[in-house]
Amino acid sequence: MTSLFEQHPEWLTEQPVFVSPNLRLSRTVTAAYNLLQDQSCWEPLTSYAWNQWLYALYNRLDLKGRDVPILLSSQQELLLWNQVLRDTDNQLLNPRGLARQLQKTRTLIIQYQIPLEELKQTAHQGTEQFIDWLEAFERLLRQQRRICEYELADWLLTQPIRISRLVVLYEFPELTPLQQRFLEVALNGVEPVFFFEQKSHEHLFVSDYADAQEQYQAAISWAKTQLEQNSHQKIAIIAPQLSDDLVQIESLLQQTFHPDMWSTFQQRQSPGYNISASHSATSFQIISDALSLLTLNHQEIPVEAIDRVLHSPYFLLPKHTDFLQAGMIDRHIRARKNPTIRLTELIEITEQAGCTVLHDALSQLSNTVPKYSKRQILRTLWEWLHLFQQQLILAGWPGNHELDTYEYQQASLWQDIMNECASLESVIQKPIGLEAALQYLQQTAQQTQFHLQTIDSPLQVLGVLESRGLLFDKIWICGMDHNHWPPSPNPDPFIPVPLQKQKNIPQCSAEKELNYARQITAEWLSHCNEIWVSYAHTDNDSTQLLSPLFQQGENQLSLLASTPSEVFVETETIADHSLIHLDWNTPLPGGTHFLKDYIGCPFKAWAKHIMRSEAPPDPVIGLDYQDRGILLHDIMEQLWRQIRDQQTLLEYDPEKLFQLVAGLVGRRVNRYSVLSRRYISPIHRDLEVKRLCKILMLWLEIEKQRPPFKVIFNESSQQYDIGTLTLNIRFDRIDKLADGSLMVVDYKTGETNVNAWLNNGQVNDPQVPIYSLVFQQEVKVAAFASLKTGHMELIGVKDNNINEIETIKPVTQAFSKEIPSPENFQQLIELWHSILSRVAEDIPSQPIVARPASPTVCRQCDQQPFCRMELENPNHG
């Protein structure tokens, strides 16, 4: 940066005004000046980003007694755009997204000085609608005497403002028409000085990688190696996709430079690198947890928000709550399966769990929550925000531990969000309800972009725009493939493309983007001694090539370490052999379900049925698949208790049969809702009743087509010994056929597969085979009753001489031909007994290990966080 003053030493004493396109460059100029300053008589350097300069000029005006328009912040402007959209069209699917686009389009119109009449002359259908919105927005601005931030230059030109000092425009690639007009008028015809740093490059290396992950890892490892060799170098990693890949890049940086950041209890400090990209405020846990707590003001609180509050380190609520207690409370909440919960219900659960501190804290908070009534409570936005702040203080936010560098900045950001949200009061200008106030606060947090302040570092990770004008010793430029460089055009949807090309608006055409990419590429080559260019071969399964802008580069891939350096964190391994020992003389927990899971994976069976480990159910609206399965089994049991046999079924008048089914379904749905403590809205209840009635009536038609039968066992329980194990089993249904033989029926509301009963010498689904073994020679038919909507049928296996419905196949035709099929049902029974006895005998003596029978078992298993099979064998499946 010293070349700036080396070429113009007079600037050290003349003190011109330096103006740059962005804040990063203005700081760079000031830093360069401070390095050279060695005389106390020198005045401090005046250096601004463009917008900073305009605000400085605005603040120097004498505005006393004058009618000055109010400057709208970006958030306030969005609020006005939303108001315009609400007043003109209430059917828009995404009004907030459209408001942001309208704001962007108007910014371009102002910056590129497009008169409204010219826009109307070239308008297409989309532009005509935009013009209607724009004119409504302009009327609102005039009524409220307001201007937007990007209109400040236009407004300053109406004031007696003249700049006598020399203005140096530092690293301005191009000026917008508004900027050109402002300089012509404000400088009174004096030409500004354009200055560009120059630094010829000596080396250009090109390398390619399999994917973006490998590319970023190589760049970061290279930067770490360079700084280890010379910590005084200025290094940059430039990533055009920095905003999109920010999480991935930050993770790799932390693993490489600070591998112990998340594995210890030490406080985090500023890292040894700077990243230019910013995050939405809601991406920070301390902010999102605060918003989650405020959802306690809702009548129906999302379960996810309660989960955050219970486990957040930023509240005093769980201060004296044991971690296990918090987990049990969370489990009680999720067991209800409702996606929401009322605060009174949450307080009741904490009392039942014996969590006194949390119960008392939530009770105190409930006293501040506005009571719901038919008439909505209306307050000013400022009053609501004051209430929200009181609730956070009452909850102990942001916790009682010492905040580290990151957390302190994030906690301070919350006050900025509250202040920004409070500023919307001047635009709203009327009392609002609680829901609206919370929505304004949530939107303000989402739209607030924040960049964590870190110590100055020799390594800068930058996007394309942030890299312009900066000098470095070495640069690594990622993502230089032909798909991303030059970038694809992205013209504004509301300004006709020919007009955009005429005004030379950014991103309007492929030619514009090509020139833009050429200009920036030339800047990179002139701002650094050594440049590394890389690209990924593949992106979303598409093949990529090096950008044509770098075809002249000399490929010296051999100079780059072929394998990125890996960072290992020392870990401690503890072997825990203290498994629960079972009394094998008592019934095995889980019964046939344990046996099925054991065949799939021994660890899954042990974890699920012995350790009682299971994933909490996901909250749903209405009933989930498990609820529907339980309810259907219950209804089928009650139905056959009344009908009992096929003859009675055939004698029923169709209308009376429907009345029987509908009445039974309605009563059992209501009963299930009460017993399971599940709230089912009237709409969902009616839909569920209609669905079940339709399924049952269709199923009874199938039962009518069968040969005569009588139901003799209906949801009955029994113990059965196999090998060294005792199983508790529960039959869905056992039918007695006309010849006196028995038929095992198992209800299924999901997928069914008869081959799972005998597949290549294995029994993968032992439930129906075990039921059949209980009655041995009496059973001649085993079947699934598939009650899946759109696919209802009886499928299974029968003895060769049994007369049954044709979808039930004889034993000799039922299974795949990989092995010889049994010749009759008795041989099938004997084969089932032989296979399952061996499995049962092995269970007490075999080690409990994660040994999935197939990759599908792992993909469908909820025990992965427990067994960590994916970590031990990442290639599995």
Secondary structure, 3 states (H helix, E strand, C coil): CCHHHHHCCCHHHHCCEEEECCHHHHHHHHHHHHHHCCCCCCCCCEEEEHHHHHHHHHHHCCCCCCCCCEEECHHHHHHHHHHHHHHHCCCCCCHHHHHHHHHHHHHHHHHCCCCHHHHHHCCCHHHHHHHHHHHHHHHHHHHHCEEEHHHHHHHHCCCCCCCCCCEEEECCCCCCHHHHHHHHHHCCCCCCEEECCCECCCEEEEEEECCHHHHHHHHHHHHHHHHHHCCCCCEEEECCCCCCCHHHHHHHHHHHHCCCCCCCCCCCCCCCCEECCCEEHHHCHHHHHHHHHHHHHCCCEEHHHHHHHHHCCCCCCCCCCCHHHHHHHHHHHHHCCCCEECHHHHHHHHHHCCCHHHHHHHHHHHCCCCCCCCCCCCECHHHHHHHHHHHHHHCCCCCCCCCCHHHHHHHHHHHHHHHHHHCCHHHHCCCECHHHHHHHHHHHHHHCEECCCCCCCCEEEECHHHHCCCCEEEEEECCCECCCCCCCCCCCCCCCHHHHHHHCCCCCCHHHHHHHHHHHHHHHHHEEEEEEEEEECEECCEECCECHHHCCCECCHHHCCCCCCCCCCCCCCCCCCCCCCCCCCCCECCCHHHHHHHHHCHHHHHHHHHCCCCCCCCCCCCCCHHHHHHHHHHHHHHHHHHHCEHHHHHHCCHHHHHHHHHHHHHHHHHHHHHHCCCCCCHHHHHHHHHHHHHHHHHHHHHHHCCCCEEEEEECCEEEEEECCEEEEEECCEEEEECCCCEEEEEEECCCCCHHHHCECCECCCCHHHHHHHHHHHHEEEEEEEEEECCEEEEEEEECCCCCCCCCEEEHHHHCCCCCCCCCCHHHHHHHHHHHHHHHHHHCCCCCCCCCCCCHHHHHCCCCHHHHCHHHHCCCCC
